[in-house]
Amino acid sequence: MDFELNEEQQQVRAQARALAAKFDDAYWRRCDKEHAFPWDFYQAFAGAGWLGVAIPPEYGGAGLGITEASILLEEVAASGAAMNGATALHLTIFGLNPVVKHGTAELKQRVLPAAAAGKLHVAFGVTEPNAGSDTPSITTFARRDGDRFIINGQKVWTSKAKESTKVLLLARTTALAECARRTDGMTLFLADLDPAHVTIREIDKLGRHAVDSNEVFYDDLPVDARDVVGEVGRGFYHLLDGLNPERILVAAEALGTGKVALRKATAYAKERHVFGRPIGQNQGIQFPLADSHAKLQSAELMIRKASWLYDRGEPCGAEANMSKYLAAEWGFEAADRALQTFGGFGYAREFDVERYWREVRVMRIAPVTQEMILNFIGQHELGLPRSY
């Protein structure tokens, strides 16, 4: 096995790191405090072509893979941008991946160049208040009306909806009771967030305040049949080309956030002197930080394996889920240990570790909970009876 990044991947890491470094912790602290979308940061990365990292060259993108995208977003998070920075970018990458894989040539030509240039913002509308991880139980419904569909329903935790003009929207086109399999009868749409038919309500939340999360209500939203992504009724299966990359990219972001938290804690442990010695000399401080370093390195290996499999077109559901599970667990643990290393100062906003802690915590919940991942592993990898 060759664990070395190739030359192109090394360039992605170096260029992403250099560009992200132009936006320091003070910038992200201010965006988070003011609940302000990081437009300067977003435009800088859009201008450099990074939003199109996984979009084919014929549609204005770089034509790279999820491996390169994961390296990009790891570096963004590790710069101190954490989830405020990563989420501002990643929705265009994984959110549009089903369009890249399953959209018609006409749909791709119509939306991908603008998205790659940063001129088209797309949200991701899957989760519902009464369905959660049980995606087949969604009730948002699209009724066929000639050459269009009329959509009614509600989604929740739709990130960046206030900045977006379109949403990759999953809706039922056949009632669940009429489907042979629970995962049948759902369709993906690239729909307009038309304010005449869409109501957006922001959710007040724990962290990642620079990027909004929302409830979104759809009231007789008309969607042209040209905006169906893939086949009618097979939206769940097309969605997997968004869900597996999403897990991999979120894992990379958790990894990056854990790395910046660990870096800050290590530097503080070297310079902070108590009782005549640096606190990092004490095993009670040193051992947890060393343990987190080892765990983050291990999580990185699983992320690389998952993205390698995906980019080769091979099954990667287990690896994508496990990479998210490990990176979320150990990224949060690293941030928590960083906060503890700083002691009382860790609770102060000016040292930023509390922000990393707040932002990385969500990865243990979204885009899928740790418990649901363990359900998946137990059933599909270990062959145990379904536990839910």
Secondary structure as the mmCIF struct_conf table of DSSP 4:
data_model
#
loop_
_struct_conf.conf_type_id
_struct_conf.id
_struct_conf.beg_label_comp_id
_struct_conf.beg_label_asym_id
_struct_conf.beg_label_seq_id
_struct_conf.end_label_comp_id
_struct_conf.end_label_asym_id
_struct_conf.end_label_seq_id
BEND BEND1 GLU A 4 GLU A 4
HELX_RH_AL_P HELX_RH_AL_P1 GLU A 7 ALA A 20
TURN_TY1_P TURN_TY1_P1 ALA A 21 LYS A 22
BEND BEND2 PHE A 23 PHE A 23
HELX_RH_AL_P HELX_RH_AL_P2 ASP A 25 GLU A 34
TURN_TY1_P TURN_TY1_P2 HIS A 35 HIS A 35
HELX_RH_AL_P HELX_RH_AL_P3 TRP A 39 GLY A 47
TURN_TY1_P TURN_TY1_P3 ALA A 48 GLY A 49
HELX_RH_3T_P HELX_RH_3T_P1 TRP A 50 GLY A 52
TURN_TY1_P TURN_TY1_P4 VAL A 53 ALA A 54
BEND BEND3 ILE A 55 ILE A 55
HELX_RH_3T_P HELX_RH_3T_P2 PRO A 57 TYR A 59
TURN_TY1_P TURN_TY1_P5 GLY A 60 GLY A 60
BEND BEND4 GLY A 61 GLY A 61
HELX_RH_AL_P HELX_RH_AL_P4 ILE A 66 VAL A 76
HELX_RH_PI_P HELX_RH_PI_P1 ALA A 77 ALA A 81
HELX_RH_AL_P HELX_RH_AL_P5 ALA A 82 GLY A 95
TURN_TY1_P TURN_TY1_P6 LEU A 96 LEU A 96
HELX_RH_AL_P HELX_RH_AL_P6 ASN A 97 HIS A 102
BEND BEND5 GLY A 103 GLY A 103
HELX_RH_AL_P HELX_RH_AL_P7 ALA A 105 ALA A 116
TURN_TY1_P TURN_TY1_P7 ALA A 117 GLY A 118
STRN STRN1 VAL A 122 GLY A 125
TURN_TY1_P TURN_TY1_P8 PRO A 129 SER A 133
HELX_RH_3T_P HELX_RH_3T_P3 THR A 135 SER A 137
STRN STRN2 PHE A 141 ASP A 145
TURN_TY1_P TURN_TY1_P9 GLY A 146 ASP A 147
STRN STRN3 ARG A 148 SER A 159
TURN_TY1_P TURN_TY1_P10 LYS A 160 GLU A 163
BEND BEND6 THR A 165 THR A 165
STRN STRN4 LYS A 166 ARG A 172
BEND BEND7 THR A 173 THR A 174
HELX_RH_3T_P HELX_RH_3T_P4 LEU A 176 GLU A 178
BEND BEND8 ALA A 180 ARG A 181
TURN_TY1_P TURN_TY1_P11 ARG A 182 THR A 183
BEND BEND9 GLY A 185 GLY A 185
STRN STRN5 MET A 186 ASP A 192
TURN_TY1_P TURN_TY1_P12 PRO A 195 HIS A 197
STRN STRN6 VAL A 198 GLU A 202
HELX_LH_PP_P HELX_LH_PP_P1 ILE A 203 ASP A 204
BEND BEND10 LEU A 206 GLY A 207
TURN_TY1_P TURN_TY1_P13 HIS A 209 ALA A 210
BEND BEND11 VAL A 211 VAL A 211
STRN STRN7 SER A 213 ASP A 224
HELX_RH_3T_P HELX_RH_3T_P5 ALA A 225 ASP A 227
STRN STRN8 VAL A 228 VAL A 229
BEND BEND12 GLY A 230 GLU A 231
TURN_TY1_P TURN_TY1_P14 VAL A 232 GLY A 233
STRN STRN9 ARG A 234 ARG A 234
HELX_RH_AL_P HELX_RH_AL_P8 GLY A 235 GLU A 271
STRN STRN10 HIS A 273 VAL A 274
TURN_TY1_P TURN_TY1_P15 PHE A 275 GLY A 276
STRN STRN11 ARG A 277 PRO A 278
HELX_RH_3T_P HELX_RH_3T_P6 ILE A 279 GLN A 281
BEND BEND13 ASN A 282 ASN A 282
HELX_RH_AL_P HELX_RH_AL_P9 GLN A 283 ASP A 311
TURN_TY1_P TURN_TY1_P16 ARG A 312 GLY A 313
HELX_RH_AL_P HELX_RH_AL_P10 GLY A 317 PHE A 342
HELX_RH_3T_P HELX_RH_3T_P7 GLY A 343 TYR A 347
BEND BEND14 ALA A 348 ALA A 348
HELX_RH_3T_P HELX_RH_3T_P8 ARG A 349 PHE A 351
BEND BEND15 ASP A 352 ASP A 352
HELX_RH_AL_P HELX_RH_AL_P11 VAL A 353 ARG A 361
HELX_RH_3T_P HELX_RH_3T_P9 VAL A 362 ARG A 364
TURN_TY1_P TURN_TY1_P17 ILE A 365 ILE A 365
BEND BEND16 ALA A 366 VAL A 368
HELX_RH_AL_P HELX_RH_AL_P12 GLN A 370 PHE A 376
HELX_RH_PI_P HELX_RH_PI_P2 ILE A 377 GLU A 381
BEND BEND17 LEU A 382 LEU A 382
HELX_LH_PP_P HELX_LH_PP_P2 LEU A 384 ARG A 386
#
